[in-house]
Amino acid sequence: MSPGAAGPPLLGIRHHGPGSARAVRAALDLAQPRAVLIEGPPEGDALLALAAEPGMRPPVALLAHAADDPGRAAFWPLAGFSPEWAAIRWAQARDVPVRFIDLPAAHKLAAPEKEEGEPDAAALPVDPLAVLAETAGYEDPEQWWEDVVEHRGTGAVRDPLAAFAALEEAMGALRETYGDGGRPRDLVREAHMRQRMRAARREFGDDYAVVCGAWHVPALRARTTVAADRALLAGLPRTKVETTWVPWTHRRLARAGGYGAGVTSPGWYAHLFASRDRPVERWLTKVAGLLREEDRQVSPSHVIEAVRLAETLAAVRGRPVPGLGETLEAVRAVMCDGSDVPLALVEDRLVVGDVLGEVPDAAPAVPLQRDLTRRQRSLRLKAEARERDLELDLRKDTDAAKSLLLHRLRMLGVDWGVPTASRGGTGTFRETWRLRWEPELSVRVAEAGIWGTTVLGAATAKAAAEAARAGELGEVTALAERCLLAGLSEALPAVLRALADLAALDTDVARLAKALPALARSLRYGDVRGTDSAALGTVAAGLAERICVALPPACAAGLDADGAAELRGHLDGVHGAVALLADGQEGLRERWSAVLRKLAGRDTVPGLIRGRAVRLLLDDGRLPPGETARLMGLALSPAASPADAAGWIEGFAGGSGGGTLLVHDERLLGLIDAWLVSVPERAFIDVLPLLRRTFGAYEAGVRRTLGELARRGPGPRGIPAGSGPAPEGFAPDLDPARASAAAEVARRLLGAA
């Protein structure tokens, strides 16, 4: 309180400041108030008793959301080093009443603006800390705060209220100069706080303490009338809200994470608050342990030298003790050999950190959240703030159950896990997930609660609803794939009905071709997971038949370059889908091969698609090498336009394996080489981008080999490829005897009979 000020102690703090937390505890020990009032939503009063439960471990947050729209939510995070948390635990340890006094969340969530947490000084147009730091001669507000508050020491303080009195006086001067600091809503909040203080005065007299942001203290100390405060609060919109405790993370406390009241170094602040003595030595020991875990050579002597360097830097800069800046500079110089790469790891893991809090089971939660918690425990799938990869083998029951849970959560919009490429293989029995629990996912779970009380039931209901309102075939095929991945067998009938209806009405071959690969993958996943997908196979077969009929006319209908490129992608997708469907559909592969032959031989089809059709037939062994060379010769003949011929080359030689094919078939390479040298200079400039795009995608080794073959030439200049002697190490044609020697080994490796 300011000198000579009467009334209860108003303890102005910086949110999530460990120095403020220590000072609050000391001030409360001195004042011994009969009640403690804290800046926060009054709806949280009923949940304060849970803070004393053994299962409560900060960082946590009060979550309030609109009862009819869980997406409208707000958080009030609290860390173990937050002054508000220190005040709550002090009061509970002494059976002192503790209450929240900020503007109710019912008003906050009813307003059109949507904010996250309590706006701190950094979120204001005028930053009070920056102004005070500049006045004291500091360029960095964080460094000023560390020097005057965080580094005041952890021992006994002669007058714990002196620092609060000085800060109140400084904030009073700032409020006189800047008013509400550009946040008029603060005036409404402060009016409500004064009303709650009046209610406490009627109950406890002046024997209570208030813990709030230092910016608000002058306004709470000011003499105002009840009528004036009621006028500010009159007519505020309200909505029904529900509140609970949710786990929070140090990373989400960081200002860099977008939290307005955040701090730059929550991990460092947690360390300062927890360390009773020698904080720098203990901190650098943690850093050394982290770096040793990453296989860096860090010894005890490094720690000793880093401590000495940090203390020397602090002395040179006139600081009372080393701060975060000095310790990080010492770490970079002594433990990281001047490199910022390991230092970035220290900043990420320790300065910020991935600590995830816990809340007790008694905390209010929607039924869906409780079911999710039960599933997490039964599968031993712990929610963690730190990003990690999870490898699953779907042949194991537990791993398959984990996969189903993660896919069902994704169906509900709860992206706890994201599928990623597997490092151990690409088989259908293997899945890799990247897991990271973010506090906002608690809101997503609450939102998904409208679909059901269990994860399975909610995901099933949402899938059926999405199928009913889907307007495009691609949406339903993607939904069918997600349903099979998530094991939502009860949702499949509704999805299949929507799929059959849209497939029957859709006449766009591009959309049909885009939808088929997802259906084929769905059938594969259904087979891997033991899901009955026979009805899906019938729809997929009908879709494939329609594509076989409609694709040739669509490819010959005057396509431009962009349209041809799009259909080329669909051609690849349908080809892969047919390979998956062919085992269960007699004659499908032959009908598709006939379509490809038709496309390969039609001059009216763009060269990009003709070339791709030839390549797909060749890869499947349905086109002899001699016929391939004949079709290439026709496509690259002088009668063909250079642009169309370049497109044919891109379709044939582009994509995976195209370069290797040319390396091992010099007849085809010779045809391309002969065509290339015959292209007129003006036309060559036009087709060069297409050729660069085709050959530039090859691996460096393939490009180097092709360049060597082109330099040497497949035969004498002017003689067609294949008519001259083959270069050393190559034969004109495939040698069946030598190839068959490895065939049996290849079959065993591929698991073929």
C-alpha positions in Angstrom: 0.0 0.0 0.0 1.1 3.6 -0.5 2.6 5.4 2.4 -0.1 6.4 4.9 -2.8 4.6 2.9 -5.6 3.2 5.0 -7.6 0.1 4.4 -6.7 -3.5 3.6 -3.3 -4.4 2.0 -3.6 -4.4 -1.8 -0.8 -6.6 -3.1 -0.1 -5.6 -6.7 1.7 -8.4 -8.5 3.0 -9.4 -11.9 1.2 -12.5 -13.1 3.4 -15.5 -13.0 6.3 -13.7 -11.3 8.1 -15.9 -8.7 9.5 -12.8 -6.9 5.9 -11.6 -6.6 4.8 -15.0 -5.3 7.5 -15.0 -2.6 6.6 -11.4 -1.6 2.9 -12.3 -1.5 3.6 -15.1 0.9 5.7 -12.9 3.1 3.2 -10.1 3.1 0.3 -12.5 4.0 2.4 -14.0 6.8 2.9 -10.5 8.2 -0.7 -9.2 7.7 -2.5 -12.4 8.7 -5.8 -11.4 7.0 -9.1 -13.1 7.8 -9.8 -13.4 4.1 -8.0 -13.3 0.8 -9.5 -11.9 -2.4 -7.8 -12.8 -5.7 -8.2 -11.4 -9.3 -10.0 -14.2 -11.1 -13.6 -15.2 -12.2 -16.0 -15.6 -9.3 -17.4 -18.8 -10.9 -14.2 -20.5 -9.9 -14.9 -20.1 -6.1 -16.6 -23.5 -6.0 -13.5 -25.1 -7.5 -11.0 -23.6 -5.1 -11.2 -26.5 -2.7 -9.7 -28.8 -5.4 -6.5 -26.8 -5.3 -5.7 -28.6 -2.0 -6.3 -32.1 -3.4 -3.2 -34.3 -3.8 -4.0 -34.8 -7.5 -3.7 -31.1 -8.3 -0.3 -30.2 -9.7 0.3 -26.9 -11.4 0.5 -25.5 -14.0 -3.2 -25.7 -14.3 -5.9 -23.3 -15.5 -9.5 -22.4 -14.7 -11.5 -23.0 -17.8 -14.8 -21.3 -18.3 -17.0 -21.9 -21.3 -20.4 -21.0 -22.5 -22.8 -23.9 -21.6 -24.5 -23.7 -25.0 -21.3 -23.2 -27.0 -18.1 -24.8 -25.4 -16.1 -23.2 -28.2 -16.6 -19.8 -26.5 -14.1 -20.3 -23.7 -11.5 -18.5 -21.6 -8.6 -19.7 -19.5 -7.0 -18.3 -16.3 -3.7 -20.1 -16.0 -1.8 -20.6 -12.7 1.7 -21.9 -12.3 3.3 -23.1 -9.1 5.2 -19.8 -9.1 2.1 -17.6 -9.8 1.4 -15.1 -6.9 -2.3 -16.0 -7.1 -1.5 -19.7 -6.6 0.7 -18.9 -3.7 -2.1 -16.8 -2.1 -4.6 -19.6 -2.6 -2.4 -22.2 -1.0 -1.5 -19.9 1.9 -5.2 -19.3 2.6 -6.1 -23.0 2.4 -3.2 -24.0 4.7 -4.7 -21.7 7.4 -8.4 -22.3 6.7 -8.8 -18.6 5.6 -11.6 -17.9 3.1 -10.3 -17.2 -0.4 -12.5 -15.8 -3.2 -12.2 -14.5 -6.8 -13.3 -10.9 -7.4 -12.8 -10.2 -11.1 -15.6 -9.6 -13.6 -17.6 -12.9 -13.9 -16.9 -15.1 -16.9 -20.6 -15.0 -17.6 -20.1 -11.4 -18.7 -16.8 -12.0 -20.4 -18.0 -14.8 -22.6 -21.3 -13.1 -23.5 -19.4 -10.1 -24.9 -18.5 -10.3 -28.6 -14.7 -9.9 -28.0 -12.8 -13.1 -27.3 -9.7 -12.8 -25.2 -7.5 -15.4 -23.7 -6.6 -15.1 -20.0 -5.9 -11.9 -18.1 -4.4 -9.1 -20.2 -1.0 -8.2 -18.8 1.0 -5.0 -19.2 2.6 -6.3 -22.4 -0.8 -6.5 -24.1 -1.6 -2.8 -23.4 -0.8 0.0 -25.8 1.2 1.4 -22.9 3.5 -1.2 -21.3 3.8 -0.1 -17.6 6.9 -2.3 -17.1 8.6 -0.8 -20.1 7.9 2.7 -18.9 9.2 2.0 -15.4 12.3 0.2 -16.9 13.1 3.1 -19.2 12.7 5.5 -16.3 15.2 3.4 -14.3 17.7 3.5 -17.2 17.0 -0.1 -18.5 16.5 -1.0 -22.1 15.0 -4.4 -21.3 11.9 -4.5 -19.1 12.5 -8.2 -18.2 16.0 -7.4 -17.0 14.7 -4.5 -14.9 12.1 -6.7 -13.3 14.6 -9.4 -12.5 16.9 -6.9 -10.8 14.3 -5.1 -8.7 12.0 -8.1 -7.9 13.3 -11.6 -8.8 16.8 -11.0 -7.4 15.8 -9.5 -4.1 16.8 -12.8 -2.5 14.9 -15.7 -1.0 15.7 -14.9 2.7 13.6 -13.0 5.2 12.5 -9.5 4.1 12.4 -6.8 6.8 9.3 -5.1 5.4 7.4 -7.3 3.0 4.9 -4.6 2.2 7.5 -2.0 1.2 7.9 -3.4 -2.3 4.1 -3.4 -2.8 3.9 0.2 -1.6 6.6 1.3 -4.0 5.0 -0.5 -6.9 1.6 0.9 -6.0 3.0 4.4 -6.0 4.7 3.9 -9.4 1.5 2.5 -10.9 -0.5 5.4 -9.5 1.7 7.8 -11.3 1.3 5.8 -14.5 -2.5 5.7 -14.2 -2.6 9.4 -13.6 -0.6 9.8 -16.9 -2.2 7.1 -19.1 -5.6 6.5 -17.6 -6.9 3.1 -18.5 -3.9 2.5 -20.7 -6.0 2.0 -23.8 -8.2 -0.8 -22.3 -11.5 0.7 -21.3 -12.9 -2.7 -20.3 -10.5 -2.6 -17.3 -12.7 0.1 -15.8 -15.6 -2.3 -15.8 -13.5 -5.0 -14.2 -12.2 -2.7 -11.6 -15.7 -1.6 -10.7 -16.7 -5.2 -10.1 -13.6 -5.8 -7.9 -14.5 -2.7 -5.8 -18.0 -4.1 -5.3 -16.6 -7.4 -4.1 -14.2 -5.6 -1.8 -17.2 -3.7 -0.3 -18.9 -7.0 0.4 -15.8 -8.3 2.1 -15.5 -5.2 4.2 -19.1 -5.8 5.5 -18.0 -9.3 6.5 -14.5 -8.9 7.7 -14.0 -5.2 8.1 -10.6 -4.2 6.7 -9.0 -7.4 7.8 -8.7 -8.9 4.4 -6.0 -8.8 1.6 -6.4 -8.4 -2.1 -4.0 -10.0 -4.7 -4.3 -8.5 -8.1 -2.3 -7.2 -11.1 -0.3 -4.1 -10.0 -1.9 -2.1 -12.8 -5.3 -2.3 -11.0 -4.2 -1.4 -7.5 -4.5 2.5 -7.9 -8.1 2.0 -9.3 -9.0 -0.3 -6.4 -7.6 2.1 -3.9 -9.4 5.1 -5.4 -12.5 6.4 -3.6 -15.6 5.9 -5.8 -19.3 5.7 -5.1 -21.4 2.5 -5.2 -23.7 4.2 -7.6 -20.8 5.0 -10.0 -19.6 1.4 -10.0 -23.1 0.0 -10.5 -23.6 2.3 -13.5 -20.5 0.8 -15.1 -21.8 -2.7 -14.5 -25.4 -2.1 -15.5 -26.7 -3.7 -18.7 -23.7 -6.1 -19.2 -24.7 -9.2 -21.2 -24.7 -12.5 -19.5 -24.6 -16.1 -20.5 -24.6 -19.4 -18.6 -21.1 -20.8 -18.1 -19.5 -23.9 -16.8 -16.1 -24.0 -15.2 -13.5 -26.6 -14.4 -9.8 -27.1 -13.8 -7.7 -28.3 -16.8 -4.0 -29.1 -17.1 -1.8 -26.3 -18.5 1.8 -26.2 -19.7 4.8 -24.0 -19.2 5.0 -23.6 -23.0 1.5 -22.1 -23.1 2.5 -19.8 -20.2 5.2 -18.3 -22.5 4.5 -15.0 -24.1 5.9 -16.4 -27.4 2.9 -18.8 -27.4 0.5 -16.0 -27.8 -0.6 -15.7 -24.2 -1.0 -12.0 -23.4 -0.1 -12.3 -19.6 2.7 -14.7 -20.3 6.4 -14.5 -19.3 9.4 -15.1 -21.6 10.9 -17.9 -19.4 8.5 -19.9 -17.4 10.9 -22.8 -16.9 13.5 -20.4 -15.5 11.0 -18.7 -13.2 9.8 -22.1 -11.9 13.5 -22.9 -11.1 14.0 -19.6 -9.3 10.8 -20.2 -7.2 11.7 -23.7 -6.3 15.4 -23.1 -5.5 16.0 -22.1 -1.9 19.6 -21.3 -2.4 22.4 -21.2 -5.1 19.9 -20.9 -8.0 22.6 -20.3 -10.6 24.6 -23.3 -9.6 21.6 -25.5 -9.6 20.4 -24.1 -12.9 23.7 -24.7 -14.7 23.8 -28.3 -13.2 20.4 -28.9 -14.9 21.8 -27.5 -18.2 24.8 -29.8 -18.0 22.5 -32.8 -17.4 20.4 -32.0 -20.4 23.4 -31.6 -22.7 24.9 -34.9 -21.4 21.6 -36.6 -22.3 22.2 -35.3 -25.8 25.6 -36.9 -25.9 27.6 -33.6 -25.5 30.8 -33.7 -23.6 30.0 -31.6 -20.4 31.9 -32.2 -17.2 31.7 -30.8 -13.7 34.5 -28.4 -14.6 32.3 -26.9 -17.3 29.7 -26.2 -14.7 32.2 -24.5 -12.4 33.6 -22.4 -15.2 30.1 -21.4 -16.4 29.2 -20.3 -12.9 32.3 -18.2 -12.7 31.7 -16.6 -16.1 28.0 -15.8 -15.2 29.0 -14.2 -11.9 31.7 -12.1 -13.7 29.3 -10.9 -16.4 26.8 -9.9 -13.7 29.5 -8.0 -11.8 30.7 -6.2 -15.0 27.1 -5.2 -15.8 26.4 -4.0 -12.3 23.7 -6.6 -11.6 23.1 -8.0 -8.1 23.3 -11.6 -9.2 23.5 -13.4 -12.6 20.2 -13.4 -14.5 19.0 -15.5 -17.3 20.9 -13.5 -19.9 24.2 -14.1 -18.1 23.6 -17.8 -17.5 22.7 -18.4 -21.2 25.8 -16.5 -22.4 27.9 -18.6 -20.0 26.3 -21.8 -21.3 26.9 -20.8 -24.9 30.6 -20.0 -24.3 31.5 -22.8 -21.9 29.2 -25.7 -22.6 28.2 -25.2 -26.2 31.5 -24.1 -27.7 29.9 -20.9 -29.0 27.2 -22.7 -30.9 23.6 -21.5 -30.9 22.3 -25.0 -31.8 22.7 -26.7 -28.4 21.8 -23.4 -26.8 18.4 -23.5 -28.6 17.8 -26.9 -27.1 18.4 -25.5 -23.6 16.1 -22.5 -24.2 13.4 -24.9 -25.5 13.6 -27.6 -22.8 14.6 -25.6 -19.7 14.0 -21.9 -20.2 10.5 -22.6 -21.5 9.9 -26.3 -20.8 7.3 -28.9 -21.4 5.9 -29.3 -17.9 2.2 -30.5 -18.0 0.1 -30.0 -14.9 -2.5 -32.5 -13.5 -5.9 -32.1 -12.1 -7.7 -34.4 -9.7 -10.5 -36.8 -10.8 -12.9 -34.9 -8.7 -12.7 -31.8 -11.1 -15.9 -31.3 -13.1 -15.7 -32.7 -16.6 -18.1 -33.6 -19.4 -18.8 -37.3 -19.7 -16.8 -37.5 -22.9 -13.7 -36.2 -21.1 -14.2 -38.8 -18.4 -14.5 -41.6 -20.9 -11.3 -40.3 -22.7 -9.5 -40.3 -19.4 -10.5 -43.9 -18.7 -9.3 -45.0 -22.2 -6.0 -43.2 -21.7 -5.4 -45.0 -18.5 -6.4 -48.4 -19.7 -4.1 -48.0 -22.8 -1.3 -46.4 -20.8 -1.4 -43.5 -23.2 -0.3 -40.6 -21.1 -1.0 -37.0 -22.2 2.3 -35.1 -22.4 3.1 -31.5 -23.4 6.4 -32.6 -25.0 6.1 -33.7 -28.6 6.9 -37.3 -29.1 6.5 -40.0 -31.8 4.5 -43.2 -31.1 5.1 -46.3 -33.2 2.2 -48.7 -33.5 2.0 -52.3 -34.8 -1.6 -52.9 -35.7 -1.2 -56.7 -35.3 -1.0 -56.1 -31.5 -4.3 -55.6 -29.7 -3.1 -52.8 -27.5 -1.5 -50.9 -30.4 -4.6 -51.4 -32.5 -6.8 -50.0 -29.7 -4.5 -46.9 -29.4 -4.8 -46.3 -33.1 -8.6 -46.5 -33.0 -8.7 -44.0 -30.1 -6.4 -41.5 -31.9 -8.4 -41.8 -35.1 -11.7 -41.4 -33.3 -10.4 -38.3 -31.6 -9.4 -36.9 -35.0 -12.9 -37.5 -36.2 -14.1 -35.3 -33.3 -11.6 -32.6 -34.1 -9.3 -33.4 -31.1 -6.0 -33.6 -32.8 -3.9 -35.0 -29.9 -2.1 -37.1 -32.4 -1.2 -36.5 -36.1 -0.2 -39.4 -38.4 3.3 -39.0 -39.8 5.7 -40.9 -41.9 7.1 -44.1 -40.3 10.8 -44.5 -39.9 10.6 -48.2 -39.5 8.7 -49.1 -42.7 5.7 -48.4 -44.8 3.6 -51.6 -44.3 -0.1 -51.4 -43.7 0.4 -52.9 -40.2 2.5 -50.0 -39.1 1.4 -46.5 -38.0 3.4 -43.6 -36.6 1.8 -40.8 -34.7 3.2 -37.5 -33.4 1.6 -36.8 -30.0 1.4 -33.5 -28.2 -1.3 -32.5 -25.7 -2.2 -28.8 -25.8 -4.5 -27.2 -23.2 -6.9 -26.1 -25.9 -7.7 -29.7 -26.6 -9.8 -29.7 -23.4 -12.1 -27.2 -25.0 -12.3 -29.4 -28.1 -13.3 -32.3 -26.0 -16.0 -30.2 -24.3 -17.3 -29.1 -27.8 -17.4 -32.7 -29.0 -19.5 -33.6 -26.0 -22.6 -32.7 -27.9 -22.1 -35.8 -30.0 -22.1 -38.4 -27.2 -20.9 -39.4 -23.8 -18.2 -41.8 -25.0 -15.4 -41.4 -27.6 -16.8 -44.2 -29.8 -20.4 -43.0 -29.6 -19.5 -39.4 -30.2 -17.3 -40.2 -33.2 -20.0 -42.5 -34.7 -22.7 -39.8 -34.3 -20.5 -37.1 -35.9 -19.5 -39.3 -38.8 -23.2 -40.1 -39.6 -24.0 -36.3 -39.4 -21.1 -35.4 -41.7 -22.3 -38.1 -44.2 -25.8 -36.7 -44.2 -24.7 -33.1 -45.0 -21.9 -34.0 -47.5 -22.4 -32.4 -50.9 -19.5 -33.8 -52.9 -18.3 -37.4 -53.6 -14.8 -36.6 -52.4 -16.0 -35.6 -49.0 -17.8 -38.9 -48.5 -15.0 -41.1 -49.8 -12.6 -39.4 -47.4 -15.1 -39.8 -44.6 -15.4 -43.5 -45.4 -11.7 -43.9 -45.1 -11.7 -42.1 -41.8 -14.5 -44.3 -40.5 -12.6 -47.5 -41.3 -9.4 -46.2 -39.7 -11.4 -45.3 -36.6 -13.4 -48.6 -36.6 -16.7 -46.9 -36.8 -18.7 -49.8 -38.2 -22.0 -48.4 -37.0 -21.5 -45.2 -39.0 -20.6 -47.1 -42.2 -24.2 -47.8 -43.4 -25.0 -44.0 -43.4 -21.7 -43.2 -45.1 -22.2 -45.9 -47.7 -25.8 -44.7 -48.5 -24.5 -41.2 -49.0 -21.6 -42.5 -51.1 -23.9 -44.6 -53.4 -26.3 -41.7 -53.9 -23.6 -39.2 -54.8 -21.6 -41.6 -57.0 -24.8 -42.3 -59.0 -25.4 -38.7 -59.6 -21.9 -37.4 -60.2 -20.9 -37.4 -63.9 -17.6 -35.5 -63.6 -14.8 -38.1 -64.3 -12.2 -36.0 -62.5 -14.3 -36.1 -59.3 -14.9 -39.9 -59.7 -11.2 -40.5 -60.3 -10.3 -38.4 -57.2 -12.7 -40.4 -55.1 -11.6 -43.9 -56.1 -8.2 -44.0 -54.4 -9.7 -43.2 -51.0 -12.2 -46.0 -51.4 -9.4 -48.4 -52.4 -7.3 -47.4 -49.3 -10.4 -47.9 -47.2 -10.8 -51.4 -48.4 -7.2 -52.1 -47.6 -7.5 -50.6 -44.1 -10.7 -52.6 -43.6 -8.8 -55.8 -44.4 -5.9 -54.9 -42.1 -8.2 -54.1 -39.2 -10.7 -56.9 -39.7 -13.6 -54.6 -40.6 -16.3 -55.9 -42.9 -16.2 -53.6 -45.9 -17.8 -55.8 -48.6 -20.4 -53.1 -49.4 -17.7 -50.6 -49.8 -16.0 -52.9 -52.4 -19.2 -53.0 -54.4 -19.4 -49.2 -54.6 -15.7 -49.0 -55.5 -16.0 -51.5 -58.3 -19.0 -49.6 -59.8 -17.0 -46.4 -59.6 -14.0 -48.0 -61.3 -16.3 -49.2 -64.2 -17.7 -45.8 -64.7 -14.2 -44.3 -64.8 -13.1 -46.8 -67.4 -15.9 -45.7 -69.7 -15.7 -42.0 -69.1 -12.0 -41.4 -68.9 -11.0 -41.7 -72.6 -13.5 -39.2 -73.9 -12.6 -36.8 -71.1 -8.9 -36.9 -72.0 -9.6 -36.2 -75.6 -11.8 -33.2 -75.0 -9.4 -30.4 -75.8 -7.6 -30.2 -72.5 -5.3 -27.3 -71.7 -2.0 -27.8 -69.9 -3.5 -27.4 -66.4 -6.3 -29.8 -67.2 -3.9 -32.4 -68.6 -1.7 -32.1 -65.5 -4.7 -32.7 -63.2 -5.9 -35.7 -65.1 -2.4 -37.1 -65.2 -2.5 -37.1 -61.3 -5.9 -38.8 -61.4 -4.5 -41.4 -63.8 -1.8 -42.3 -61.3 -4.4 -42.4 -58.5 -6.8 -44.7 -60.4 -4.0 -47.0 -61.5 -2.9 -47.5 -57.9 -6.5 -48.0 -56.8 -7.2 -50.6 -59.5 -4.1 -52.5 -58.3 -5.7 -52.7 -54.8 -9.2 -53.6 -56.1 -8.2 -56.0 -58.8 -7.8 -59.1 -56.5 -11.5 -58.9 -55.6 -12.9 -57.8 -59.0 -12.5 -60.2 -61.9 -11.4 -58.6 -65.1 -10.9 -55.1 -63.7 -7.2 -55.0 -64.3 -7.7 -56.0 -68.0 -10.4 -53.4 -68.6 -8.1 -50.7 -67.1 -5.2 -51.9 -69.2 -7.4 -51.5 -72.3 -8.2 -48.0 -71.3 -4.5 -47.2 -70.9 -3.8 -48.7 -74.4 -6.6 -46.5 -75.8 -5.1 -43.4 -74.2 -1.6 -44.3 -75.3 -2.5 -44.6 -79.0 -4.8 -41.6 -79.5 -3.2 -38.6 -81.1 -6.0 -36.4 -79.8 -5.0 -37.1 -76.2 -2.4 -34.6 -74.8 1.2 -35.9 -74.9 1.5 -35.7 -71.0 -1.4 -38.3 -70.6 -0.3 -40.5 -73.5 3.3 -40.7 -72.1 2.0 -41.5 -68.7 -0.3 -44.3 -70.0 2.6 -45.9 -71.8 4.8 -45.7 -68.7 2.0 -47.4 -66.5 1.6 -50.2 -69.1 5.3 -50.7 -69.3 5.7 -50.8 -65.5 2.9 -53.4 -65.3 4.6 -55.6 -67.9 1.6 -55.2 -70.3 3.6 -53.4 -73.0 6.7 -55.0 -74.7 9.8 -52.9 -74.8 9.7 -52.9 -78.6 6.2 -51.5 -78.6 7.2 -48.9 -76.0 10.0 -47.7 -78.3 7.6 -47.6 -81.3 5.1 -45.4 -79.4 7.9 -43.1 -78.2 9.3 -42.8 -81.7 5.9 -41.7 -82.9 5.5 -39.2 -80.1 8.9 -37.7 -80.8 8.7 -37.7 -84.5 9.3 -34.5 -86.5 5.5 -34.3 -87.2 4.8 -33.9 -83.5 4.9 -30.4 -82.0 7.9 -29.8 -79.6 5.6 -28.9 -76.7 3.5 -32.1 -77.1 6.6 -34.2 -77.4 8.1 -32.6 -74.3 4.8 -33.3 -72.5 5.0 -37.0 -73.6 8.5 -37.2 -72.1 7.4 -35.6 -68.9 4.5 -38.1 -68.6 6.7 -41.1 -69.4 9.9 -40.3 -67.7 8.6 -38.1 -64.8 7.9 -39.4 -61.3 9.4 -42.3 -59.3 11.7 -44.6 -61.3 11.7 -42.6 -64.5 15.4 -41.8 -64.4 16.3 -45.4 -63.6 14.3 -46.7 -66.5 16.2 -44.5 -68.9 19.5 -45.5 -67.4 18.8 -49.2 -68.1 17.0 -48.9 -71.4 19.3 -47.1 -73.8 16.9 -47.4 -76.7 14.5 -45.1 -75.0 17.3 -42.8 -73.9 18.6 -42.7 -77.5 15.2 -41.8 -78.8 14.9 -38.9 -76.4 18.5 -37.8 -77.2 17.9 -37.9 -80.9 14.7 -35.9 -80.5 16.3 -33.4 -78.3 19.1 -32.5 -80.7 16.6 -32.1 -83.5 14.4 -29.5 -81.7 14.7 -26.1 -83.4 16.4 -23.4 -81.2 13.2 -21.3 -80.8 11.1 -24.3 -79.9 13.8 -25.6 -77.5 13.5 -22.5 -75.4 9.8 -23.1 -75.1 10.1 -26.7 -74.0 13.1 -26.3 -71.7 11.1 -25.6 -68.5 9.2 -28.9 -69.1 12.4 -30.8 -69.5 14.1 -29.2 -66.5 11.1 -30.1 -64.4 11.2 -33.7 -65.6 15.0 -34.4 -65.3 15.6 -32.0 -62.4 13.5 -34.2 -60.1 15.9 -37.2 -60.5 18.4 -38.0 -57.8 21.9 -36.7 -58.3 23.3 -40.1 -59.0 20.7 -40.8 -61.7 21.3 -37.4 -63.3 25.1 -38.0 -63.3 24.7 -41.4 -65.0 22.3 -40.0 -67.6 24.7 -37.2 -68.4 27.6 -39.7 -68.8 25.5 -41.8 -71.1 24.4 -38.8 -73.1 28.0 -37.6 -73.5 29.1 -41.1 -74.6 26.0 -41.7 -76.7 24.1 -44.9 -77.2 25.6 -45.3 -80.7 27.2 -43.4 -83.5 25.6 -40.1 -84.3 22.6 -40.5 -86.6 22.1 -44.2 -86.1 18.9 -45.1 -84.2 19.3 -46.4 -80.7 19.6 -50.1 -80.4 21.0 -50.7 -83.9 24.6 -50.2 -82.9 26.7 -52.1 -80.4 25.6 -51.8 -76.8 27.9 -49.9 -74.4 30.0 -51.8 -72.0 28.0 -53.3 -69.2 24.6 -53.1 -71.0 22.8 -55.5 -73.3 20.3 -54.6 -76.0 17.5 -56.5 -74.3 16.7 -58.1 -70.9 18.6 -61.4 -70.3 15.9 -63.8 -69.0 18.4 -66.4 -67.7 20.2 -63.9 -65.5 17.0 -62.1 -64.4 15.4 -65.4 -63.3 18.2 -66.2 -61.0 17.1 -63.4 -58.7 13.4 -63.9 -59.2 12.9 -66.5 -56.5 14.7 -64.4 -53.9 12.6 -61.4 -54.9 9.4 -63.4 -54.4 10.5 -64.5 -50.9 11.4 -60.9 -49.9 8.0 -59.7 -51.2 6.1 -62.5 -49.5 4.7 -63.8 -52.7 3.8 -67.5 -53.1 
